[in-house]
Each structure stands twice: as C-alpha cells, then as structure tokens.
Amino acid sequence: MDHIVTVQEAVTAFAPWREPTRAELDAIRLETPLIDAEVELLDAQIMTLDRPASELDIFRVRRAVRRVLKECRDLANASITVTSSGVGA
C-alpha cells in the first residue's frame, strides 16, 4: 500500500520570507496601468455578452481598447528608455 505524503519542499518553496525584489516591484509598478486598462476592457466586453451592444457599450469597448493600446505604447517606450539609459536589462 502506498502512503500519501506531502512534499514539504514544494509546499514551502514560496515561503513568506521570500519577498519580491526591488526590480520585481519596479516591473509591477510599470505594468500596473496596462493591467488596469486590460481589466477595464474586459469589464466593457463582459457587459455586452448577455445583450445586444448599445451605442454606449460600443463606445466603452472602443475607449477601453484605445486605453490598452496607449498603455502598451507607453510601457514599450518606458522599457526602451530604461534599457537605453543602462538601468534595465
């Protein structure tokens, strides 16, 4: 009969004492506007799932798409700036 045993190393691999590094926090801080824009787009799309899209719904989705594209552009430009200044990888 095989015994079921927990794998302690796998369970504690991400122990609470292992916190994100400053570089990881900076990356999260840089990506937060894009994540917020993507959530806004998803919310606008979800609102149109169970009913025909009204003119206002179409406007919300288009505005959210434009915001996602803007944040993607800004994030790409920020990455180029950080990399070219020698701070980033």
PDB file with one MODEL, atoms N, CA, C and O in Angstrom:
MODEL        1
ATOM      1  N   MET A   1       0.842  -1.175   0.000  1.00  0.00           N
ATOM      2  CA  MET A   1       0.000   0.000   0.000  1.00  0.00           C
ATOM      3  C   MET A   1       0.890   1.241   0.000  1.00  0.00           C
ATOM      4  O   MET A   1       1.831   1.338   0.788  1.00  0.00           O
ATOM      5  N   ASP A   2       0.589   2.181  -0.881  1.00  0.00           N
ATOM      6  CA  ASP A   2       1.371   3.407  -0.958  1.00  0.00           C
ATOM      7  C   ASP A   2       0.794   4.440  -0.003  1.00  0.00           C
ATOM      8  O   ASP A   2      -0.421   4.614   0.090  1.00  0.00           O
ATOM      9  N   HIS A   3       1.672   5.107   0.693  1.00  0.00           N
ATOM     10  CA  HIS A   3       1.250   6.159   1.608  1.00  0.00           C
ATOM     11  C   HIS A   3       1.300   7.507   0.897  1.00  0.00           C
ATOM     12  O   HIS A   3       2.193   7.764   0.089  1.00  0.00           O
ATOM     13  N   ILE A   4       0.356   8.337   1.200  1.00  0.00           N
ATOM     14  CA  ILE A   4       0.329   9.683   0.635  1.00  0.00           C
ATOM     15  C   ILE A   4       1.096  10.586   1.591  1.00  0.00           C
ATOM     16  O   ILE A   4       0.745  10.716   2.764  1.00  0.00           O
ATOM     17  N   VAL A   5       2.139  11.200   1.073  1.00  0.00           N
ATOM     18  CA  VAL A   5       2.987  12.049   1.888  1.00  0.00           C
ATOM     19  C   VAL A   5       3.093  13.410   1.208  1.00  0.00           C
ATOM     20  O   VAL A   5       3.253  13.490  -0.009  1.00  0.00           O
ATOM     21  N   THR A   6       3.003  14.466   1.988  1.00  0.00           N
ATOM     22  CA  THR A   6       3.157  15.798   1.404  1.00  0.00           C
ATOM     23  C   THR A   6       4.616  16.059   1.107  1.00  0.00           C
ATOM     24  O   THR A   6       5.506  15.573   1.804  1.00  0.00           O
ATOM     25  N   VAL A   7       4.843  16.818   0.082  1.00  0.00           N
ATOM     26  CA  VAL A   7       6.197  17.190  -0.289  1.00  0.00           C
ATOM     27  C   VAL A   7       6.471  18.547   0.347  1.00  0.00           C
ATOM     28  O   VAL A   7       6.014  19.578  -0.147  1.00  0.00           O
ATOM     29  N   GLN A   8       7.209  18.538   1.428  1.00  0.00           N
ATOM     30  CA  GLN A   8       7.423  19.752   2.213  1.00  0.00           C
ATOM     31  C   GLN A   8       8.159  20.827   1.414  1.00  0.00           C
ATOM     32  O   GLN A   8       7.829  22.009   1.521  1.00  0.00           O
ATOM     33  N   GLU A   9       9.137  20.436   0.625  1.00  0.00           N
ATOM     34  CA  GLU A   9       9.903  21.423  -0.126  1.00  0.00           C
ATOM     35  C   GLU A   9       9.029  22.159  -1.143  1.00  0.00           C
ATOM     36  O   GLU A   9       9.164  23.370  -1.315  1.00  0.00           O
ATOM     37  N   ALA A  10       8.149  21.441  -1.805  1.00  0.00           N
ATOM     38  CA  ALA A  10       7.281  22.077  -2.793  1.00  0.00           C
ATOM     39  C   ALA A  10       6.283  23.007  -2.124  1.00  0.00           C
ATOM     40  O   ALA A  10       5.947  24.057  -2.672  1.00  0.00           O
ATOM     41  N   VAL A  11       5.811  22.634  -0.957  1.00  0.00           N
ATOM     42  CA  VAL A  11       4.823  23.450  -0.262  1.00  0.00           C
ATOM     43  C   VAL A  11       5.458  24.737   0.244  1.00  0.00           C
ATOM     44  O   VAL A  11       4.833  25.796   0.198  1.00  0.00           O
ATOM     45  N   THR A  12       6.683  24.656   0.722  1.00  0.00           N
ATOM     46  CA  THR A  12       7.329  25.830   1.303  1.00  0.00           C
ATOM     47  C   THR A  12       8.266  26.542   0.340  1.00  0.00           C
ATOM     48  O   THR A  12       9.054  27.390   0.757  1.00  0.00           O
ATOM     49  N   ALA A  13       8.189  26.205  -0.945  1.00  0.00           N
ATOM     50  CA  ALA A  13       9.081  26.834  -1.921  1.00  0.00           C
ATOM     51  C   ALA A  13       8.881  28.339  -1.971  1.00  0.00           C
ATOM     52  O   ALA A  13       9.830  29.083  -2.216  1.00  0.00           O
ATOM     53  N   PHE A  14       7.671  28.787  -1.744  1.00  0.00           N
ATOM     54  CA  PHE A  14       7.379  30.208  -1.777  1.00  0.00           C
ATOM     55  C   PHE A  14       6.991  30.668  -0.379  1.00  0.00           C
ATOM     56  O   PHE A  14       5.887  31.164  -0.152  1.00  0.00           O
ATOM     57  N   ALA A  15       7.899  30.497   0.529  1.00  0.00           N
ATOM     58  CA  ALA A  15       7.672  30.866   1.928  1.00  0.00           C
ATOM     59  C   ALA A  15       7.475  32.377   2.047  1.00  0.00           C
ATOM     60  O   ALA A  15       7.942  33.127   1.190  1.00  0.00           O
ATOM     61  N   PRO A  16       6.793  32.829   3.092  1.00  0.00           N
ATOM     62  CA  PRO A  16       6.519  34.258   3.238  1.00  0.00           C
ATOM     63  C   PRO A  16       7.773  35.127   3.363  1.00  0.00           C
ATOM     64  O   PRO A  16       7.719  36.323   3.079  1.00  0.00           O
ATOM     65  N   TRP A  17       8.887  34.551   3.778  1.00  0.00           N
ATOM     66  CA  TRP A  17      10.097  35.355   3.916  1.00  0.00           C
ATOM     67  C   TRP A  17      10.703  35.721   2.571  1.00  0.00           C
ATOM     68  O   TRP A  17      11.533  36.627   2.495  1.00  0.00           O
ATOM     69  N   ARG A  18      10.299  35.027   1.502  1.00  0.00           N
ATOM     70  CA  ARG A  18      10.824  35.355   0.180  1.00  0.00           C
ATOM     71  C   ARG A  18       9.922  36.405  -0.455  1.00  0.00           C
ATOM     72  O   ARG A  18       8.880  36.084  -1.027  1.00  0.00           O
ATOM     73  N   GLU A  19      10.329  37.633  -0.347  1.00  0.00           N
ATOM     74  CA  GLU A  19       9.549  38.744  -0.882  1.00  0.00           C
ATOM     75  C   GLU A  19      10.105  39.154  -2.235  1.00  0.00           C
ATOM     76  O   GLU A  19      11.241  38.817  -2.569  1.00  0.00           O
ATOM     77  N   PRO A  20       9.307  39.886  -3.021  1.00  0.00           N
ATOM     78  CA  PRO A  20       9.793  40.327  -4.332  1.00  0.00           C
ATOM     79  C   PRO A  20      10.973  41.286  -4.187  1.00  0.00           C
ATOM     80  O   PRO A  20      11.067  42.043  -3.220  1.00  0.00           O
ATOM     81  N   THR A  21      11.852  41.235  -5.150  1.00  0.00           N
ATOM     82  CA  THR A  21      12.995  42.138  -5.146  1.00  0.00           C
ATOM     83  C   THR A  21      12.556  43.529  -5.579  1.00  0.00           C
ATOM     84  O   THR A  21      11.437  43.723  -6.055  1.00  0.00           O
ATOM     85  N   ARG A  22      13.444  44.484  -5.408  1.00  0.00           N
ATOM     86  CA  ARG A  22      13.135  45.857  -5.818  1.00  0.00           C
ATOM     87  C   ARG A  22      12.877  45.914  -7.333  1.00  0.00           C
ATOM     88  O   ARG A  22      11.996  46.648  -7.782  1.00  0.00           O
ATOM     89  N   ALA A  23      13.628  45.156  -8.106  1.00  0.00           N
ATOM     90  CA  ALA A  23      13.443  45.137  -9.559  1.00  0.00           C
ATOM     91  C   ALA A  23      12.079  44.559  -9.925  1.00  0.00           C
ATOM     92  O   ALA A  23      11.415  45.067 -10.829  1.00  0.00           O
ATOM     93  N   GLU A  24      11.653  43.498  -9.230  1.00  0.00           N
ATOM     94  CA  GLU A  24      10.333  42.919  -9.497  1.00  0.00           C
ATOM     95  C   GLU A  24       9.221  43.890  -9.135  1.00  0.00           C
ATOM     96  O   GLU A  24       8.231  43.997  -9.858  1.00  0.00           O
ATOM     97  N   LEU A  25       9.376  44.598  -8.025  1.00  0.00           N
ATOM     98  CA  LEU A  25       8.372  45.593  -7.636  1.00  0.00           C
ATOM     99  C   LEU A  25       8.320  46.742  -8.636  1.00  0.00           C
ATOM    100  O   LEU A  25       7.240  47.242  -8.953  1.00  0.00           O
ATOM    101  N   ASP A  26       9.483  47.163  -9.136  1.00  0.00           N
ATOM    102  CA  ASP A  26       9.514  48.216 -10.149  1.00  0.00           C
ATOM    103  C   ASP A  26       8.824  47.768 -11.431  1.00  0.00           C
ATOM    104  O   ASP A  26       8.117  48.553 -12.064  1.00  0.00           O
ATOM    105  N   ALA A  27       9.025  46.514 -11.815  1.00  0.00           N
ATOM    106  CA  ALA A  27       8.374  45.982 -13.017  1.00  0.00           C
ATOM    107  C   ALA A  27       6.855  45.946 -12.834  1.00  0.00           C
ATOM    108  O   ALA A  27       6.104  46.282 -13.750  1.00  0.00           O
ATOM    109  N   ILE A  28       6.416  45.542 -11.659  1.00  0.00           N
ATOM    110  CA  ILE A  28       4.974  45.518 -11.370  1.00  0.00           C
ATOM    111  C   ILE A  28       4.421  46.933 -11.418  1.00  0.00           C
ATOM    112  O   ILE A  28       3.348  47.165 -11.974  1.00  0.00           O
ATOM    113  N   ARG A  29       5.146  47.874 -10.840  1.00  0.00           N
ATOM    114  CA  ARG A  29       4.711  49.274 -10.824  1.00  0.00           C
ATOM    115  C   ARG A  29       4.605  49.814 -12.246  1.00  0.00           C
ATOM    116  O   ARG A  29       3.693  50.581 -12.554  1.00  0.00           O
ATOM    117  N   LEU A  30       5.529  49.421 -13.107  1.00  0.00           N
ATOM    118  CA  LEU A  30       5.494  49.867 -14.507  1.00  0.00           C
ATOM    119  C   LEU A  30       4.308  49.277 -15.266  1.00  0.00           C
ATOM    120  O   LEU A  30       3.721  49.945 -16.117  1.00  0.00           O
ATOM    121  N   GLU A  31       3.955  48.030 -14.963  1.00  0.00           N
ATOM    122  CA  GLU A  31       2.903  47.330 -15.705  1.00  0.00           C
ATOM    123  C   GLU A  31       1.501  47.576 -15.155  1.00  0.00           C
ATOM    124  O   GLU A  31       0.526  47.206 -15.808  1.00  0.00           O
ATOM    125  N   THR A  32       1.367  48.180 -13.992  1.00  0.00           N
ATOM    126  CA  THR A  32       0.061  48.366 -13.367  1.00  0.00           C
ATOM    127  C   THR A  32      -0.930  49.148 -14.245  1.00  0.00           C
ATOM    128  O   THR A  32      -2.085  48.731 -14.338  1.00  0.00           O
ATOM    129  N   PRO A  33      -0.546  50.254 -14.891  1.00  0.00           N
ATOM    130  CA  PRO A  33      -1.520  50.952 -15.747  1.00  0.00           C
ATOM    131  C   PRO A  33      -2.044  50.072 -16.883  1.00  0.00           C
ATOM    132  O   PRO A  33      -3.223  50.147 -17.228  1.00  0.00           O
ATOM    133  N   LEU A  34      -1.183  49.246 -17.463  1.00  0.00           N
ATOM    134  CA  LEU A  34      -1.621  48.345 -18.538  1.00  0.00           C
ATOM    135  C   LEU A  34      -2.591  47.304 -17.993  1.00  0.00           C
ATOM    136  O   LEU A  34      -3.597  46.998 -18.633  1.00  0.00           O
ATOM    137  N   ILE A  35      -2.300  46.764 -16.830  1.00  0.00           N
ATOM    138  CA  ILE A  35      -3.194  45.774 -16.222  1.00  0.00           C
ATOM    139  C   ILE A  35      -4.553  46.400 -15.932  1.00  0.00           C
ATOM    140  O   ILE A  35      -5.588  45.784 -16.186  1.00  0.00           O
ATOM    141  N   ASP A  36      -4.556  47.626 -15.401  1.00  0.00           N
ATOM    142  CA  ASP A  36      -5.817  48.320 -15.135  1.00  0.00           C
ATOM    143  C   ASP A  36      -6.606  48.551 -16.420  1.00  0.00           C
ATOM    144  O   ASP A  36      -7.828  48.399 -16.438  1.00  0.00           O
ATOM    145  N   ALA A  37      -5.912  48.918 -17.491  1.00  0.00           N
ATOM    146  CA  ALA A  37      -6.577  49.143 -18.775  1.00  0.00           C
ATOM    147  C   ALA A  37      -7.166  47.849 -19.322  1.00  0.00           C
ATOM    148  O   ALA A  37      -8.267  47.847 -19.873  1.00  0.00           O
ATOM    149  N   GLU A  38      -6.433  46.746 -19.171  1.00  0.00           N
ATOM    150  CA  GLU A  38      -6.941  45.458 -19.642  1.00  0.00           C
ATOM    151  C   GLU A  38      -8.164  45.017 -18.839  1.00  0.00           C
ATOM    152  O   GLU A  38      -9.091  44.428 -19.395  1.00  0.00           O
ATOM    153  N   VAL A  39      -8.170  45.296 -17.551  1.00  0.00           N
ATOM    154  CA  VAL A  39      -9.339  44.967 -16.715  1.00  0.00           C
ATOM    155  C   VAL A  39     -10.535  45.799 -17.155  1.00  0.00           C
ATOM    156  O   VAL A  39     -11.653  45.287 -17.219  1.00  0.00           O
ATOM    157  N   GLU A  40     -10.315  47.070 -17.457  1.00  0.00           N
ATOM    158  CA  GLU A  40     -11.401  47.933 -17.936  1.00  0.00           C
ATOM    159  C   GLU A  40     -11.970  47.405 -19.255  1.00  0.00           C
ATOM    160  O   GLU A  40     -13.186  47.396 -19.444  1.00  0.00           O
ATOM    161  N   LEU A  41     -11.101  46.967 -20.161  1.00  0.00           N
ATOM    162  CA  LEU A  41     -11.549  46.394 -21.431  1.00  0.00           C
ATOM    163  C   LEU A  41     -12.357  45.125 -21.197  1.00  0.00           C
ATOM    164  O   LEU A  41     -13.409  44.929 -21.806  1.00  0.00           O
ATOM    165  N   LEU A  42     -11.870  44.279 -20.328  1.00  0.00           N
ATOM    166  CA  LEU A  42     -12.582  43.039 -20.022  1.00  0.00           C
ATOM    167  C   LEU A  42     -13.954  43.328 -19.428  1.00  0.00           C
ATOM    168  O   LEU A  42     -14.933  42.669 -19.779  1.00  0.00           O
ATOM    169  N   ASP A  43     -14.035  44.302 -18.535  1.00  0.00           N
ATOM    170  CA  ASP A  43     -15.329  44.687 -17.958  1.00  0.00           C
ATOM    171  C   ASP A  43     -16.289  45.177 -19.041  1.00  0.00           C
ATOM    172  O   ASP A  43     -17.469  44.824 -19.038  1.00  0.00           O
ATOM    173  N   ALA A  44     -15.785  45.986 -19.960  1.00  0.00           N
ATOM    174  CA  ALA A  44     -16.639  46.508 -21.038  1.00  0.00           C
ATOM    175  C   ALA A  44     -17.116  45.376 -21.939  1.00  0.00           C
ATOM    176  O   ALA A  44     -18.261  45.384 -22.390  1.00  0.00           O
ATOM    177  N   GLN A  45     -16.250  44.406 -22.203  1.00  0.00           N
ATOM    178  CA  GLN A  45     -16.640  43.281 -23.046  1.00  0.00           C
ATOM    179  C   GLN A  45     -17.641  42.375 -22.328  1.00  0.00           C
ATOM    180  O   GLN A  45     -18.570  41.862 -22.953  1.00  0.00           O
ATOM    181  N   ILE A  46     -17.461  42.178 -21.051  1.00  0.00           N
ATOM    182  CA  ILE A  46     -18.379  41.324 -20.285  1.00  0.00           C
ATOM    183  C   ILE A  46     -19.774  41.926 -20.258  1.00  0.00           C
ATOM    184  O   ILE A  46     -20.767  41.201 -20.306  1.00  0.00           O
ATOM    185  N   MET A  47     -19.853  43.242 -20.181  1.00  0.00           N
ATOM    186  CA  MET A  47     -21.174  43.888 -20.138  1.00  0.00           C
ATOM    187  C   MET A  47     -21.970  43.640 -21.412  1.00  0.00           C
ATOM    188  O   MET A  47     -23.199  43.722 -21.391  1.00  0.00           O
ATOM    189  N   THR A  48     -21.306  43.342 -22.508  1.00  0.00           N
ATOM    190  CA  THR A  48     -22.012  43.151 -23.778  1.00  0.00           C
ATOM    191  C   THR A  48     -22.279  41.685 -24.100  1.00  0.00           C
ATOM    192  O   THR A  48     -22.808  41.382 -25.169  1.00  0.00           O
ATOM    193  N   LEU A  49     -21.929  40.774 -23.205  1.00  0.00           N
ATOM    194  CA  LEU A  49     -22.092  39.350 -23.502  1.00  0.00           C
ATOM    195  C   LEU A  49     -23.544  38.890 -23.537  1.00  0.00           C
ATOM    196  O   LEU A  49     -23.915  38.093 -24.399  1.00  0.00           O
ATOM    197  N   ASP A  50     -24.361  39.373 -22.629  1.00  0.00           N
ATOM    198  CA  ASP A  50     -25.712  38.822 -22.487  1.00  0.00           C
ATOM    199  C   ASP A  50     -26.799  39.682 -23.104  1.00  0.00           C
ATOM    200  O   ASP A  50     -27.987  39.432 -22.899  1.00  0.00           O
ATOM    201  N   ARG A  51     -26.399  40.691 -23.856  1.00  0.00           N
ATOM    202  CA  ARG A  51     -27.396  41.547 -24.505  1.00  0.00           C
ATOM    203  C   ARG A  51     -26.788  42.159 -25.758  1.00  0.00           C
ATOM    204  O   ARG A  51     -25.567  42.189 -25.913  1.00  0.00           O
ATOM    205  N   PRO A  52     -27.632  42.640 -26.640  1.00  0.00           N
ATOM    206  CA  PRO A  52     -27.083  43.319 -27.824  1.00  0.00           C
ATOM    207  C   PRO A  52     -26.342  44.587 -27.404  1.00  0.00           C
ATOM    208  O   PRO A  52     -26.781  45.298 -26.500  1.00  0.00           O
ATOM    209  N   ALA A  53     -25.237  44.861 -28.054  1.00  0.00           N
ATOM    210  CA  ALA A  53     -24.432  46.028 -27.701  1.00  0.00           C
ATOM    211  C   ALA A  53     -25.135  47.312 -28.118  1.00  0.00           C
ATOM    212  O   ALA A  53     -25.533  47.477 -29.271  1.00  0.00           O
ATOM    213  N   SER A  54     -25.277  48.211 -27.161  1.00  0.00           N
ATOM    214  CA  SER A  54     -25.850  49.521 -27.465  1.00  0.00           C
ATOM    215  C   SER A  54     -24.743  50.442 -27.962  1.00  0.00           C
ATOM    216  O   SER A  54     -23.571  50.066 -27.984  1.00  0.00           O
ATOM    217  N   GLU A  55     -25.120  51.631 -28.355  1.00  0.00           N
ATOM    218  CA  GLU A  55     -24.131  52.601 -28.820  1.00  0.00           C
ATOM    219  C   GLU A  55     -23.155  52.948 -27.692  1.00  0.00           C
ATOM    220  O   GLU A  55     -21.959  53.119 -27.929  1.00  0.00           O
ATOM    221  N   LEU A  56     -23.670  53.049 -26.475  1.00  0.00           N
ATOM    222  CA  LEU A  56     -22.817  53.350 -25.330  1.00  0.00           C
ATOM    223  C   LEU A  56     -21.841  52.201 -25.047  1.00  0.00           C
ATOM    224  O   LEU A  56     -20.684  52.441 -24.703  1.00  0.00           O
ATOM    225  N   ASP A  57     -22.307  50.960 -25.192  1.00  0.00           N
ATOM    226  CA  ASP A  57     -21.432  49.800 -24.998  1.00  0.00           C
ATOM    227  C   ASP A  57     -20.289  49.796 -26.011  1.00  0.00           C
ATOM    228  O   ASP A  57     -19.138  49.529 -25.667  1.00  0.00           O
ATOM    229  N   ILE A  58     -20.625  50.095 -27.260  1.00  0.00           N
ATOM    230  CA  ILE A  58     -19.605  50.143 -28.309  1.00  0.00           C
ATOM    231  C   ILE A  58     -18.583  51.231 -27.992  1.00  0.00           C
ATOM    232  O   ILE A  58     -17.381  51.038 -28.176  1.00  0.00           O
ATOM    233  N   PHE A  59     -19.071  52.377 -27.515  1.00  0.00           N
ATOM    234  CA  PHE A  59     -18.181  53.472 -27.141  1.00  0.00           C
ATOM    235  C   PHE A  59     -17.256  53.041 -26.001  1.00  0.00           C
ATOM    236  O   PHE A  59     -16.059  53.328 -26.036  1.00  0.00           O
ATOM    237  N   ARG A  60     -17.800  52.352 -24.990  1.00  0.00           N
ATOM    238  CA  ARG A  60     -16.984  51.895 -23.855  1.00  0.00           C
ATOM    239  C   ARG A  60     -15.897  50.926 -24.297  1.00  0.00           C
ATOM    240  O   ARG A  60     -14.752  51.029 -23.858  1.00  0.00           O
ATOM    241  N   VAL A  61     -16.255  49.983 -25.168  1.00  0.00           N
ATOM    242  CA  VAL A  61     -15.276  48.999 -25.631  1.00  0.00           C
ATOM    243  C   VAL A  61     -14.185  49.690 -26.447  1.00  0.00           C
ATOM    244  O   VAL A  61     -13.001  49.410 -26.260  1.00  0.00           O
ATOM    245  N   ARG A  62     -14.573  50.585 -27.345  1.00  0.00           N
ATOM    246  CA  ARG A  62     -13.584  51.292 -28.161  1.00  0.00           C
ATOM    247  C   ARG A  62     -12.653  52.140 -27.298  1.00  0.00           C
ATOM    248  O   ARG A  62     -11.444  52.173 -27.525  1.00  0.00           O
ATOM    249  N   ARG A  63     -13.222  52.822 -26.312  1.00  0.00           N
ATOM    250  CA  ARG A  63     -12.408  53.642 -25.410  1.00  0.00           C
ATOM    251  C   ARG A  63     -11.434  52.766 -24.629  1.00  0.00           C
ATOM    252  O   ARG A  63     -10.273  53.130 -24.440  1.00  0.00           O
ATOM    253  N   ALA A  64     -11.916  51.603 -24.175  1.00  0.00           N
ATOM    254  CA  ALA A  64     -11.055  50.685 -23.422  1.00  0.00           C
ATOM    255  C   ALA A  64      -9.941  50.129 -24.311  1.00  0.00           C
ATOM    256  O   ALA A  64      -8.805  49.981 -23.862  1.00  0.00           O
ATOM    257  N   VAL A  65     -10.261  49.823 -25.564  1.00  0.00           N
ATOM    258  CA  VAL A  65      -9.237  49.326 -26.491  1.00  0.00           C
ATOM    259  C   VAL A  65      -8.181  50.400 -26.720  1.00  0.00           C
ATOM    260  O   VAL A  65      -6.984  50.110 -26.715  1.00  0.00           O
ATOM    261  N   ARG A  66      -8.625  51.643 -26.921  1.00  0.00           N
ATOM    262  CA  ARG A  66      -7.674  52.737 -27.118  1.00  0.00           C
ATOM    263  C   ARG A  66      -6.773  52.913 -25.902  1.00  0.00           C
ATOM    264  O   ARG A  66      -5.580  53.185 -26.041  1.00  0.00           O
ATOM    265  N   ARG A  67      -7.346  52.758 -24.709  1.00  0.00           N
ATOM    266  CA  ARG A  67      -6.543  52.895 -23.487  1.00  0.00           C
ATOM    267  C   ARG A  67      -5.517  51.767 -23.379  1.00  0.00           C
ATOM    268  O   ARG A  67      -4.375  52.005 -22.986  1.00  0.00           O
ATOM    269  N   VAL A  68      -5.916  50.542 -23.724  1.00  0.00           N
ATOM    270  CA  VAL A  68      -4.969  49.413 -23.692  1.00  0.00           C
ATOM    271  C   VAL A  68      -3.830  49.677 -24.671  1.00  0.00           C
ATOM    272  O   VAL A  68      -2.664  49.471 -24.333  1.00  0.00           O
ATOM    273  N   LEU A  69      -4.153  50.127 -25.871  1.00  0.00           N
ATOM    274  CA  LEU A  69      -3.113  50.410 -26.858  1.00  0.00           C
ATOM    275  C   LEU A  69      -2.179  51.519 -26.387  1.00  0.00           C
ATOM    276  O   LEU A  69      -0.966  51.444 -26.584  1.00  0.00           O
ATOM    277  N   LYS A  70      -2.750  52.552 -25.764  1.00  0.00           N
ATOM    278  CA  LYS A  70      -1.938  53.655 -25.243  1.00  0.00           C
ATOM    279  C   LYS A  70      -0.996  53.161 -24.160  1.00  0.00           C
ATOM    280  O   LYS A  70       0.182  53.519 -24.148  1.00  0.00           O
ATOM    281  N   GLU A  71      -1.509  52.337 -23.247  1.00  0.00           N
ATOM    282  CA  GLU A  71      -0.672  51.833 -22.155  1.00  0.00           C
ATOM    283  C   GLU A  71       0.405  50.880 -22.684  1.00  0.00           C
ATOM    284  O   GLU A  71       1.519  50.857 -22.162  1.00  0.00           O
ATOM    285  N   CYS A  72       0.077  50.097 -23.714  1.00  0.00           N
ATOM    286  CA  CYS A  72       1.094  49.230 -24.343  1.00  0.00           C
ATOM    287  C   CYS A  72       2.205  50.078 -24.942  1.00  0.00           C
ATOM    288  O   CYS A  72       3.387  49.777 -24.781  1.00  0.00           O
ATOM    289  N   ARG A  73       1.812  51.140 -25.635  1.00  0.00           N
ATOM    290  CA  ARG A  73       2.801  52.043 -26.230  1.00  0.00           C
ATOM    291  C   ARG A  73       3.663  52.691 -25.158  1.00  0.00           C
ATOM    292  O   ARG A  73       4.887  52.744 -25.284  1.00  0.00           O
ATOM    293  N   ASP A  74       3.018  53.187 -24.095  1.00  0.00           N
ATOM    294  CA  ASP A  74       3.762  53.839 -23.019  1.00  0.00           C
ATOM    295  C   ASP A  74       4.715  52.864 -22.328  1.00  0.00           C
ATOM    296  O   ASP A  74       5.840  53.228 -21.984  1.00  0.00           O
ATOM    297  N   LEU A  75       4.265  51.633 -22.129  1.00  0.00           N
ATOM    298  CA  LEU A  75       5.112  50.633 -21.486  1.00  0.00           C
ATOM    299  C   LEU A  75       6.301  50.284 -22.385  1.00  0.00           C
ATOM    300  O   LEU A  75       7.422  50.132 -21.900  1.00  0.00           O
ATOM    301  N   ALA A  76       6.059  50.159 -23.684  1.00  0.00           N
ATOM    302  CA  ALA A  76       7.157  49.869 -24.615  1.00  0.00           C
ATOM    303  C   ALA A  76       8.155  51.019 -24.637  1.00  0.00           C
ATOM    304  O   ALA A  76       9.365  50.790 -24.646  1.00  0.00           O
ATOM    305  N   ASN A  77       7.663  52.246 -24.646  1.00  0.00           N
ATOM    306  CA  ASN A  77       8.557  53.404 -24.632  1.00  0.00           C
ATOM    307  C   ASN A  77       9.328  53.492 -23.322  1.00  0.00           C
ATOM    308  O   ASN A  77      10.504  53.853 -23.318  1.00  0.00           O
ATOM    309  N   ALA A  78       8.683  53.168 -22.222  1.00  0.00           N
ATOM    310  CA  ALA A  78       9.365  53.188 -20.924  1.00  0.00           C
ATOM    311  C   ALA A  78      10.443  52.117 -20.879  1.00  0.00           C
ATOM    312  O   ALA A  78      11.517  52.339 -20.320  1.00  0.00           O
ATOM    313  N   SER A  79      10.166  50.964 -21.460  1.00  0.00           N
ATOM    314  CA  SER A  79      11.158  49.887 -21.482  1.00  0.00           C
ATOM    315  C   SER A  79      12.369  50.284 -22.307  1.00  0.00           C
ATOM    316  O   SER A  79      13.504  49.988 -21.932  1.00  0.00           O
ATOM    317  N   ILE A  80      12.137  50.944 -23.417  1.00  0.00           N
ATOM    318  CA  ILE A  80      13.246  51.395 -24.264  1.00  0.00           C
ATOM    319  C   ILE A  80      14.060  52.448 -23.533  1.00  0.00           C
ATOM    320  O   ILE A  80      15.289  52.435 -23.602  1.00  0.00           O
ATOM    321  N   THR A  81      13.393  53.364 -22.832  1.00  0.00           N
ATOM    322  CA  THR A  81      14.076  54.400 -22.098  1.00  0.00           C
ATOM    323  C   THR A  81      14.940  53.814 -20.981  1.00  0.00           C
ATOM    324  O   THR A  81      16.094  54.206 -20.806  1.00  0.00           O
ATOM    325  N   VAL A  82      14.370  52.872 -20.229  1.00  0.00           N
ATOM    326  CA  VAL A  82      15.100  52.264 -19.133  1.00  0.00           C
ATOM    327  C   VAL A  82      16.284  51.461 -19.669  1.00  0.00           C
ATOM    328  O   VAL A  82      17.376  51.520 -19.103  1.00  0.00           O
ATOM    329  N   THR A  83      16.084  50.722 -20.737  1.00  0.00           N
ATOM    330  CA  THR A  83      17.157  49.904 -21.311  1.00  0.00           C
ATOM    331  C   THR A  83      18.262  50.771 -21.900  1.00  0.00           C
ATOM    332  O   THR A  83      19.442  50.477 -21.710  1.00  0.00           O
ATOM    333  N   SER A  84      17.897  51.834 -22.611  1.00  0.00           N
ATOM    334  CA  SER A  84      18.912  52.659 -23.247  1.00  0.00           C
ATOM    335  C   SER A  84      19.683  53.498 -22.234  1.00  0.00           C
ATOM    336  O   SER A  84      20.805  53.920 -22.516  1.00  0.00           O
ATOM    337  N   SER A  85      19.105  53.750 -21.058  1.00  0.00           N
ATOM    338  CA  SER A  85      19.816  54.523 -20.052  1.00  0.00           C
ATOM    339  C   SER A  85      20.774  53.654 -19.253  1.00  0.00           C
ATOM    340  O   SER A  85      21.555  54.159 -18.447  1.00  0.00           O
ATOM    341  N   GLY A  86      20.712  52.341 -19.480  1.00  0.00           N
ATOM    342  CA  GLY A  86      21.634  51.454 -18.805  1.00  0.00           C
ATOM    343  C   GLY A  86      21.119  50.930 -17.486  1.00  0.00           C
ATOM    344  O   GLY A  86      21.812  50.162 -16.819  1.00  0.00           O
ATOM    345  N   VAL A  87      19.912  51.328 -17.088  1.00  0.00           N
ATOM    346  CA  VAL A  87      19.354  50.881 -15.813  1.00  0.00           C
ATOM    347  C   VAL A  87      18.767  49.493 -15.944  1.00  0.00           C
ATOM    348  O   VAL A  87      18.939  48.658 -15.056  1.00  0.00           O
ATOM    349  N   GLY A  88      18.070  49.235 -17.052  1.00  0.00           N
ATOM    350  CA  GLY A  88      17.401  47.958 -17.237  1.00  0.00           C
ATOM    351  C   GLY A  88      18.294  46.932 -17.903  1.00  0.00           C
ATOM    352  O   GLY A  88      19.476  47.164 -18.159  1.00  0.00           O
ATOM    353  N   ALA A  89      17.676  45.773 -18.177  1.00  0.00           N
ATOM    354  CA  ALA A  89      18.444  44.709 -18.825  1.00  0.00           C
ATOM    355  C   ALA A  89      18.453  44.873 -20.324  1.00  0.00           C
ATOM    356  O   ALA A  89      19.054  44.063 -21.030  1.00  0.00           O
TER     357      ALA A  89
ENDMDL
END
